[in-house]
Structure formats: C-alpha cells, structure tokens
C-alpha cells in the first residue's frame, strides 16, 4: 500500500491543508494507526504529520482548569506534577500499553481513534473534558460526553483538528475511582472499565456523580440514567443495588474475541457496586 505524508510547518499550514478538501489523516503518535497499517486494514491515504507543530506540543497548564496540548502523551501526564489534582489521568496513563506506547501515544489520539475500548477517554470524560477543535473557520469547544455520535462517528468536520483538551479544576469533596478489567493487569485491552467520580456529603447524600464506561457500548458511555438515579439520594445498600441493576439498561455489550456479553454485564454491575460501596 502507498502512503504519502504532508509535513506542515505551522498550525496554520496544517489547517490550510485540511481546508483544501483533500482527505487527510492526522498523524500524531501513530500508535493506533500503526496497528491498522501492520494489519493491512488502513486504506492508502495521505497523512498530515503533526509532530513538528510547536503550538500542539505538550502543554500541561493549570489556570481555571487543566489544559493538555494535542501532542501531550500519556507519559507526559505520568511525569507531570501539574496533574496531581487529576489522579485518574495518571491511573489511565499507567494502563495504556507498555512504556513505548505511553511515550508516543497522545490523549488527543485516544479521543480521535474513537475506540469504545479506549482507556484514556473515560477518565477525561469523567473530568468533564471539553475538546478544542480548530479550523480555518475558527475554534470551537465540544464536551467530550457529546463528541461521539456512534461507533467511530464523531462531531469533528474533515477540516477540523483537535488542538487541545480542557478540564475544569475538580471542586473539593470529590473522590475518584478508576478500575479496568482485562485479561492481564497491564498491556491488555479492557473487557469493561469504569471511571467514576462522586461527591457525598456528611449525611451520605450523593451531591453529584460521574460514571463513564468503556467496552460495553459502541462508544465510550457516560451512564446518565444511572447517575440521575442516585444523585440527590441517600447512599444505602438498597440504592447501590438499584444502580447495579439500572446500569444494565444503559450498556450494550457484545460477544467478541476478548469477552462475552454475559461476562461484561455481570462485571460491570460489580464495578458499580464496588465504586459506590466505597462511599457508604
């Protein structure tokens, strides 16, 4: 197969190339694209190489929130003290492949690959991340929880590029939960995964909650119905069982080479129980 590569000198050059109408495939770390190329499933295309774009280089900054430049890698997050208030990002970064993958793979690439088994996207979504999309027409932000429209379908135009990821600072009183279930502890694609955050007051009333799942639906799934079921209620054993049952109506797991629908359903409910039971 033949592949061409365009090396833009600036972000403006890159956006101009995307605006030209030519179908280009953005290339950052390439850790997902290399899998497709090696498997022979990547059709011939022209890659838009982003590695030389200074404006997208790792930029982990905190003002009103955390901003990740589009070329920020998993290892960048693991090594940065800036991310101390976002512990699930570090948890996710540790579980994504081996060190070589963590050193090349980017958070923006994890979003753009649109895999329902992504390890990084659930953590970002649980932190209410917004994606910054840039084009020659301007810049817009999209909540990550609204970004996926279906399997491998995204709210991104062909002339747009993910240029940053923004997350608000977590308010006081929240606690985090990140649990991935796979064939092995590391270097395995998830069978199911829960990235959760919860705020419970002194009376054990759930003030707010986020529950985001991987590998149990065509897209990374934020369980809005189950969140609404428990929000504002006293966190009792009965409520925990209600939530463990309710999640079954939101997930749509399948049988595949990694696991079965039945296993994913059973373990996902157990993850909900484990997450909520820690805050009783």
N, C-alpha and C positions, 0 to 999 in steps of 0.2 A: 504494500500500500504506500501511496505517496502522501507526504505531509509537508506543507510549507509553513514557515514561521515569519511573522512580522515582529520586528523589534522597535517599538515606538520609543522616541527619546524623551517624551514627556507625557503627562496625563492628557494634556490637550491633544497631542498627536494620537493617543490611544482612542480617545473619544471621537476624534475625527475619523479614524479608521472604522469604528463601529457605525458611525453615521453614514458611511459611504454606501451602505446597502449590501456590501459583501458579507456573507455569512462567516463570521469569525468565532473561534472557540477560545475564550480567555484561558490563559495558562499561567498558573502561579506556582505552587509547589509541584504539581503534576502527579501526586501520589495516587489519586484516583484514576486519572487519565492513563497512566502507565499500565494499570491493570487492564483497561479496555484494549489498549494497543497490543499488549502481550497476548491477550486472548483472541485478538483479531476481530473484535466487535466494534472498534472505533472506525467509523467510515472516514475515507480521505477528507481532509479539511485543511484550513489554514488556521494555525494557532496565533493568538495575539499574546506575545510574551510580556508579562507584567513585571518581571523581576528587576528591570532597570529603572522602574518608576519611583523616584525618591519620595514622592508625596504619599505613596502607599506603603512605604517601609514601616516596620514595626514601630508603632507609636502608642504606647500604653500610657494614657494620661488620665488623671482624675481632677475634674473641676466640680461640676454639678453631678458628675457620674463618671463612669469608666468608658473610654473610647479605645477601641482596637483598630489600628490601621489594617487595611485589607490584606497586607502581606504578613501580619502577625502570625507566627507559628505556635503550635502547642508548646514547644519547648520555651519560647519566649515567655509564655504565661507561667510555666512552671518555675522559671528562674527569676521572675519579677516580683519584688515586694509590693508593687503597686496593686497587685490582685489579691492582697490579703483579705479584703472585705468581700471577696467573691470566691469562697473556698470550693464551690462546685466546679468552677472552671479548672482549678488545679486537679481536682479529682478526675474530671473528664480527660484532661490532657495526659494524665498518667496512664489511662486505659486505652488510648488510641494507638494501636500498633506498637512497634518497637521504637527505640530511640532514633533510628534513622528516619522513620516516618514522622516522628514528633518534631524532628529538626527541619523537615521540609514541608509537611502538610500545614495548611493555613485554616484558620477558623472560617474565613470567608469562603474558601473552597469547600469546606464541610457543608456550608449552607447551600452553595451553588450546585453541588453534586446531587442534592435533593434525595438522598437515600433515606428511607424510613427507618433504617438501622443506624443512622448517624449517632455517634457518641457525644459530640460536642453540641449539636443543635438543641437537645433537650435542656441542657444546663443554661445555654444562652436564653432560651425561651422562658425558662422558669425565672430568670432575672429580668423579664420584661424587655428584652433587647429589641432595638429598632435597627433596621438595615438602612444605610445611606446608599442610595442609588444615584449615580451621576451620568449625565449625557450632555451633548451639546445644547440641549434644550433647558438644562438646569439641573438642580439637585432636589431630590425628594426623599422622605423617610417613610418606611413601611414597617409596622410592627411585625416582628418575626412570627408571631402567632397567627397572622393573617397572610403570610407570604406564600404558603403552599395551597394550591387550588386542587390538587390531585396528584397521583403518582407521577413524579418527575415534571410536574407543572408548577410554574412559579409566576409571581407577579413581578416579572422583570422583562422589559422590552429588549429586543435584539440590539438596540443602540445604547443600552444602559450597562453600567459596570458597578459592581459592589465596591465602594471605595472605603467604607468604614462600618463598624458596628458600635452602637451606643447603648449603654445600660445606665439607668439611674442608680444612685447610691442606695443600698438596701437600708430601710428605716430600722431603728432599734427594735429589738424584741422578736426578730425573725430567727428561725433556725433552719438549717439546710439538711437535705438528705439526698444522697446520690448512690444508687445501687444498680449495678449491671449484672445480669445473669447470662453467662456464656458457657461454652464447653470447657474453657480454661479461665483462670483468674485474669490473665493478660493475653494480648495478641489473639483475640478471638472476637468475631462479630457477635453482637448481643442476640440472645433469644428473646429477651424482654429487658426493659430498663426503665427505671423511674427516677426522675429528677424532681424533687419536691421541696417546697418551702412553706413554712407555716408560722403564723403568729397567734399564740394562745395567751389569754390574759390570766391573771391570778385566780380567777374563778373557773378556769378551764373552758372558757368560751372561745371558740375559734373566731378571731377577729378577721383574718384573711388567710388565703391558702393558694398555692400553685401546685399543680400536679401535671407533669409532662412525661409522656411515654414514647419509647422507641420500639420498633419491630413488632408492633401489634396492630398496625393500620397501614394504609397506603402512604401515609405521610407521618411525620412527627406529630404526635397527638397531644394537645392540651385538653385535659378532661374537664371541660367547663361545667358539664352537668353534675359530675361528682363533686367538683369544687363548690357549686352552688348548694348542693345538698347539705354540706357540712358547715358552710360559712354561717356564722352567727349562732351556732348551736353549741350546747354543752358536749364536750368530747367524752362520751361514755363508751363502754364496750358495745352497747347496742348500736350506737351511731357508727362505730368503726365497722361493725358487721353490715350495716346498711350501705356504707361506702364500698366495702369489698364486693357486695352484690351489685351495686349500681354501676361499677366500672365495667361490668360485663356487657352492659348495653351500649357502651361507648367504643369499646375496642372491636376490631375486626381482624383478628389474627388468621394466618393461613398455615397449612402444612407446607414445609419446604425442606431443603436438604439439611437445615440446621436444627429444626424442631418441628413440633406438631401444634395444631391449633389447640388441642386439649391441654397440652403442657403449658402453652403460653397463657391460656386463660387462667388456669389454676395458679401459676406462679405470679401472675400479675395481681390477682386478688391478694395473694400472700404478701406481695410488696406493699400494697395499700395498707394492709393490717400492720405490717412492721413499721412503716412510716408513721402512721397515726398513733400506734401504741406507745411510741417513744415519748409522746407528749401528753399522755393521760395524767 
